[in-house]
């Protein structure tokens, strides 16, 4: 039997029914919003339980509304959460927003080639909806969720306009960062990034290219290095860029940037006097870097909270925007300030 709480005393649906001289079924219908009762009776029940600080039992409420009051947050299994603050910050925003709406968050890890963990959760009807925290060019999770008709929101960007998307405006931010470097006289700027199968990396490259195009400066594709997902690949890219006498290096994320700075220091190449360095993401990884690194600051906690809010509204059948982009802040620091 479902209970309600009044002060330190637990009371049941029966207590509410007896207090108002109605049936238990009437109280349940008023709470769930389903079933035939008069509007006057519904309002009396709702007023009573509000006055008594009513908090419905989530399990009973879920059974009545055929909901689990759980959502799944899918994160890549190959992600190191210590090295990727984005997932930690956005997860905090998601959990806080979910909790405020009486939802719990279930964490699911998947790999690029397998969605077994997510599929098992869906088959067992454990969640009402899903948040995908990373978009891949070939994304098995998206295919699975579409096939199962499960409500989901992508915390990222997709070319598929039918997918609900919430993301930071990486393209505009990356373009502004590179434009800042170009405006200071650096026209030969290399780019080092991670996997081309990760959509955000493609978006960041587009921003890099936009900056050159808008400035009317020829883009040198030989200065672009992608799929640099290991230290040896990043080292090879840096050494080739140094031989090409580049004036600057921009990195798609802080993991790459921290390794680039280390390699330049080993070679006794001064930043920014000899080569400017910047990152397309600002995190605690570069907090103690010297010189301090010019980078883009995104509010990942706000991104997570908004993504969760969109999903919950969608689950409730409300109309939501197909795609939402949040802003950014360009933080100019010593690594691009050449006297």
Buried (B, 14 or more C-beta within 10 A) or exposed (E): EBBBEBEEEEBBBBBBBEBBEBEBEBBBBBBBEEEEBEEEBBEBBBEBBEEBEBEBBBEBBBEBBEBBBBBBBBBBEEBEEEEBBBBBBBBBBBBBBBEEBEBEBBEBEBEBEEBEBBBEBBEEEBBBBBBBBBBBBEBBBBEBBEEEEBBBBBBBBBEEEEBBBBBBBBBBBBBBBBBBBBEBEBBBBBBBBBBEBBBBBBBBBBBBBBBBEEBEEEBBEEBBBBEBBEEEBBBEBBEBBBEEEBBBBBBBBBBBBBBBBBBBEEEEBEBBEBBBBBBBBBBEBBEEBEBBBBBBBBBBBBBBBBBBBBBBBBBEEEEBEEBBBBEBEBBBBBBBEBE
